[in-house]
Amino acid sequence: MASADEFDFEDEGKESIRGRIQVEEEDTEEELIYDEGVRTELLAGQKKSSSFWTFSYYQTFFDVDTWQVLNRIKGSMIPLPKRNFVRHYIRNKPDLYGPFWICATLVFAISISGNLSNFLVHRGESGFRYTPEFQKVSIAATAVYAYAWLVPLVLWGCLVWWHGHAGAPAPYSFLELVCTYGYCLSSFIPAALLWLIPIEPMRWVLLVLACLLSGGVLAVALWPVLRRYGQHHAAVALVFLLLLHIGLGLGCKLYFFDAPQAVPETSQTTHANNATVQQSQ
């Protein structure tokens, strides 16, 4: 028969094994250690099924249902510390349908809301004549689509270069980064629509809230990958990427939406005196 000490030793061994397994699972979730062989096989299977020059090759990136798009939009607007967007929402199946229409919706939301907001702000001014500013649609489209494609492209190139020295593939593909950045722009859509209301403090609150929500999702998704290169370099890179993200929202707010201007006291006095004179006559 086994003694009590032997049973205690077995219990301690089981507890230590459980502890190591738990630590390994947590590290796996934080560091995004995934099976590169499975991913390579999936990508190879996609390449075998269709050629790069065929329509069916690109059709796979739009093969997504409504539930998946809504679920990814919800995930891009709710940052949770252990809920990596790439790992839990788009892993191995990025789509371009959601990012494309999110960017298009944001472009029209900024342009239309900006035009209407400027009309509401300046309609009481003397000599004001409203003219639709259609050129702002192209400016908004250039800014939004350039950000949603160029920033992921540069980031993906840096990841490929860094991992190339270590002889390992990049942890995120280019389409995964485009998908992440595209969905994270969805937080700016309700903010842009509410910027129509010419209340400047509320606009700044909405801007800060949109940047916090979308920037938090980006930080949770990018930090486990970036910190492999050192805490200091990762922090600098992440801060730079978040500043670019904030800069997009700040630039849209300042360029497309004029701040309501307070009427000077002299003008108010003049209008009051004119009204008094007209009533006396």
C-alpha positions as CSV (number, residue, x, y, z in Angstrom):
1,M,0.0,0.0,0.0
2,A,1.1,3.5,-0.8
3,S,2.0,5.7,2.1
4,A,0.4,9.2,2.8
5,D,3.7,10.9,1.7
6,E,3.5,9.2,-1.6
7,F,-0.1,10.4,-2.1
8,D,1.0,13.9,-1.1
9,F,3.9,13.8,-3.6
10,E,1.5,12.7,-6.4
11,D,-1.0,15.5,-5.5
12,E,1.8,18.0,-5.6
13,G,3.0,16.7,-8.9
14,K,-0.5,16.9,-10.4
15,E,-0.9,20.5,-9.1
16,S,2.5,21.5,-10.6
17,I,1.5,19.9,-13.9
18,R,-1.8,21.8,-13.9
19,G,0.0,25.0,-13.1
20,R,2.5,24.5,-15.9
21,I,-0.4,23.8,-18.3
22,Q,-2.3,26.8,-17.2
23,V,0.8,29.0,-17.6
24,E,1.4,27.6,-21.0
25,E,-2.2,28.3,-22.1
26,E,-2.0,31.9,-20.9
27,D,1.3,32.4,-22.7
28,T,-0.2,30.8,-25.8
29,E,-3.1,33.3,-25.7
30,E,-0.9,36.3,-25.0
31,E,1.9,35.5,-27.4
32,L,-0.4,34.2,-30.2
33,I,1.6,31.0,-30.6
34,Y,-0.4,29.2,-33.2
35,D,0.3,26.2,-35.4
36,E,2.2,27.6,-38.4
37,G,1.9,24.2,-40.2
38,V,-1.9,24.4,-40.1
39,R,-1.9,28.0,-41.4
40,T,0.6,27.1,-44.2
41,E,-1.6,24.2,-45.2
42,L,-4.7,26.4,-45.3
43,L,-3.0,29.0,-47.4
44,A,-1.5,26.4,-49.7
45,G,-4.9,24.9,-50.1
46,Q,-6.3,28.2,-51.1
47,K,-3.6,28.7,-53.7
48,K,-4.1,25.3,-55.2
49,S,-7.9,25.8,-55.5
50,S,-7.6,29.1,-57.4
51,S,-5.1,31.2,-59.2
52,F,-4.1,34.7,-58.2
53,W,-5.4,36.1,-61.5
54,T,-8.8,34.5,-61.3
55,F,-12.0,36.0,-59.8
56,S,-12.5,33.1,-57.5
57,Y,-9.3,33.8,-55.7
58,Y,-10.6,37.2,-54.5
59,Q,-14.1,35.8,-54.0
60,T,-12.9,33.9,-51.0
61,F,-12.1,37.2,-49.2
62,F,-15.8,38.3,-49.6
63,D,-17.2,34.9,-48.6
64,V,-18.6,36.0,-45.2
65,D,-22.1,36.0,-43.8
66,T,-24.0,38.8,-42.0
67,W,-23.6,37.2,-38.6
68,Q,-19.8,37.1,-39.0
69,V,-19.7,40.7,-40.0
70,L,-21.9,41.9,-37.2
71,N,-19.9,39.8,-34.7
72,R,-16.6,41.3,-35.9
73,I,-18.0,44.8,-35.8
74,K,-19.1,44.2,-32.2
75,G,-15.7,42.8,-31.3
76,S,-13.9,45.8,-32.9
77,M,-15.9,48.2,-30.6
78,I,-15.5,46.4,-27.3
79,P,-11.9,46.2,-26.2
80,L,-11.2,43.4,-23.7
81,P,-7.8,42.7,-22.2
82,K,-7.7,39.0,-23.1
83,R,-9.9,39.2,-26.2
84,N,-7.5,39.5,-29.1
85,F,-9.4,40.5,-32.2
86,V,-7.2,38.6,-34.7
87,R,-7.2,35.5,-32.6
88,H,-10.9,35.3,-31.7
89,Y,-12.6,36.9,-34.7
90,I,-10.6,36.6,-37.9
91,R,-8.0,34.0,-37.3
92,N,-7.2,32.2,-40.6
93,K,-10.3,33.7,-42.3
94,P,-9.9,37.4,-42.9
95,D,-12.4,39.2,-45.1
96,L,-12.4,42.4,-47.2
97,Y,-16.2,42.7,-47.3
98,G,-16.5,44.3,-43.9
99,P,-13.5,46.6,-44.1
100,F,-14.5,47.9,-47.5
101,W,-18.1,48.8,-46.6
102,I,-17.0,50.1,-43.2
103,C,-14.6,52.5,-44.9
104,A,-17.2,53.5,-47.5
105,T,-19.8,54.1,-44.8
106,L,-17.3,56.2,-42.8
107,V,-16.4,58.3,-45.8
108,F,-20.1,59.2,-46.5
109,A,-20.9,59.7,-42.8
110,I,-18.0,62.2,-42.5
111,S,-18.8,64.0,-45.7
112,I,-22.6,64.3,-45.3
113,S,-22.5,65.1,-41.6
114,G,-19.7,67.6,-42.2
115,N,-21.7,69.4,-44.9
116,L,-24.9,69.5,-42.9
117,S,-23.1,70.5,-39.7
118,N,-21.4,73.4,-41.4
119,F,-24.8,74.5,-42.8
120,L,-26.2,74.5,-39.3
121,V,-23.3,76.4,-37.9
122,H,-23.2,79.2,-40.5
123,R,-26.8,79.5,-41.6
124,G,-27.4,82.5,-39.3
125,E,-24.5,84.5,-40.6
126,S,-25.1,87.5,-42.9
127,G,-24.1,86.8,-46.5
128,F,-23.9,83.0,-46.0
129,R,-24.9,80.9,-49.0
130,Y,-24.8,77.2,-48.7
131,T,-23.0,75.2,-51.4
132,P,-22.5,71.5,-51.1
133,E,-18.8,70.6,-50.8
134,F,-18.6,67.4,-53.0
135,Q,-14.8,67.6,-53.1
136,K,-14.7,66.6,-49.5
137,V,-16.0,63.2,-50.4
138,S,-12.9,62.4,-52.4
139,I,-10.7,63.9,-49.6
140,A,-12.4,61.7,-47.0
141,A,-12.1,58.6,-49.2
142,T,-8.4,59.2,-49.8
143,A,-7.7,59.7,-46.1
144,V,-9.7,56.7,-44.9
145,Y,-8.7,54.2,-47.5
146,A,-5.1,55.2,-47.5
147,Y,-5.0,54.8,-43.7
148,A,-6.8,51.4,-43.8
149,W,-4.4,50.0,-46.4
150,L,-1.1,51.8,-46.1
151,V,-0.6,51.5,-42.4
152,P,-1.3,47.7,-42.4
153,L,1.0,47.4,-45.4
154,V,3.9,49.1,-43.6
155,L,3.3,47.2,-40.4
156,W,3.2,43.9,-42.2
157,G,6.4,44.7,-44.0
158,C,8.1,45.5,-40.7
159,L,6.9,42.2,-39.2
160,V,8.1,40.2,-42.2
161,W,11.5,41.9,-42.1
162,W,11.8,41.4,-38.3
163,H,10.8,37.7,-38.5
164,G,12.9,37.1,-41.6
165,H,16.1,37.6,-39.6
166,A,14.8,34.9,-37.1
167,G,13.9,32.6,-40.0
168,A,10.2,32.6,-39.0
169,P,7.1,33.7,-40.9
170,A,5.2,36.9,-39.8
171,P,2.6,36.2,-37.1
172,Y,0.0,38.2,-38.9
173,S,-0.7,38.2,-42.6
174,F,-1.3,41.4,-44.6
175,L,-5.0,40.6,-45.0
176,E,-5.4,40.0,-41.3
177,L,-4.0,43.4,-40.5
178,V,-6.2,45.1,-43.2
179,C,-9.2,43.3,-41.7
180,T,-8.3,44.4,-38.2
181,Y,-7.8,48.0,-39.1
182,G,-10.9,48.1,-41.3
183,Y,-13.2,46.8,-38.6
184,C,-11.6,49.1,-36.0
185,L,-12.8,52.1,-38.0
186,S,-16.4,51.2,-37.2
187,S,-16.2,53.0,-33.9
188,F,-15.9,56.3,-35.8
189,I,-19.1,55.9,-37.8
190,P,-21.6,56.7,-34.9
191,A,-19.3,59.4,-33.7
192,A,-19.2,61.0,-37.2
193,L,-23.0,60.9,-37.4
194,L,-23.4,62.5,-34.0
195,W,-20.9,65.2,-34.9
196,L,-23.8,66.6,-37.0
197,I,-25.0,68.2,-33.7
198,P,-23.1,71.5,-33.4
199,I,-22.2,71.1,-29.8
200,E,-18.4,71.3,-29.6
201,P,-17.9,69.7,-26.1
202,M,-20.0,66.7,-27.1
203,R,-18.0,66.3,-30.3
204,W,-14.7,66.1,-28.4
205,V,-16.2,63.5,-26.0
206,L,-17.4,61.4,-28.9
207,L,-13.9,61.6,-30.5
208,V,-12.2,60.6,-27.3
209,L,-14.6,57.7,-26.8
210,A,-14.2,56.4,-30.4
211,C,-10.4,56.6,-30.2
212,L,-10.4,54.7,-26.8
213,L,-12.6,51.9,-28.1
214,S,-11.0,51.3,-31.5
215,G,-7.5,52.1,-30.2
216,G,-8.0,49.6,-27.3
217,V,-8.9,46.8,-29.7
218,L,-5.8,47.6,-31.8
219,A,-3.5,47.7,-28.8
220,V,-4.8,44.3,-27.5
221,A,-4.3,42.8,-30.9
222,L,-0.8,44.2,-31.7
223,W,0.9,44.3,-28.3
224,P,1.5,40.5,-27.9
225,V,3.2,40.5,-31.3
226,L,5.2,43.7,-30.9
227,R,6.5,42.9,-27.4
228,R,8.5,39.9,-28.8
229,Y,11.1,42.5,-29.9
230,G,11.5,44.0,-26.5
231,Q,9.3,46.0,-24.1
232,H,10.9,49.4,-25.0
233,H,10.7,49.0,-28.8
234,A,7.2,47.5,-28.6
235,A,6.0,50.4,-26.5
236,V,7.4,53.0,-28.9
237,A,5.9,51.2,-31.9
238,L,2.5,50.8,-30.3
239,V,2.4,54.4,-29.2
240,F,3.3,55.5,-32.8
241,L,0.5,53.3,-34.3
242,L,-2.0,54.6,-31.8
243,L,-1.0,58.2,-32.6
244,L,-1.7,57.6,-36.2
245,H,-5.1,56.2,-35.3
246,I,-5.9,59.2,-33.2
247,G,-4.6,61.5,-35.9
248,L,-7.1,60.1,-38.4
249,G,-10.0,60.8,-36.1
250,L,-8.6,64.2,-35.1
251,G,-8.0,65.3,-38.7
252,C,-11.5,64.3,-39.8
253,K,-13.0,66.2,-36.9
254,L,-11.0,69.4,-37.4
255,Y,-11.2,69.4,-41.3
256,F,-14.8,68.4,-42.0
257,F,-16.6,70.0,-39.0
258,D,-16.4,73.7,-38.3
259,A,-16.7,74.7,-34.7
260,P,-19.7,76.9,-33.7
261,Q,-18.6,80.5,-33.3
262,A,-19.9,82.5,-30.5
263,V,-21.6,85.7,-31.5
264,P,-19.7,88.8,-30.2
265,E,-21.3,90.9,-27.6
266,T,-21.1,94.0,-29.8
267,S,-23.0,92.2,-32.5
268,Q,-25.7,91.1,-30.0
269,T,-26.0,94.7,-28.8
270,T,-26.3,96.0,-32.3
271,H,-29.0,93.6,-33.2
272,A,-30.9,94.4,-30.0
273,N,-30.6,98.2,-30.8
274,N,-31.8,97.7,-34.3
275,A,-34.8,95.7,-33.1
276,T,-35.6,98.4,-30.6
277,V,-35.4,101.1,-33.3
278,Q,-37.7,99.1,-35.6
279,Q,-40.3,98.6,-32.8
280,S,-40.2,102.4,-32.0
281,Q,-40.8,103.3,-35.6
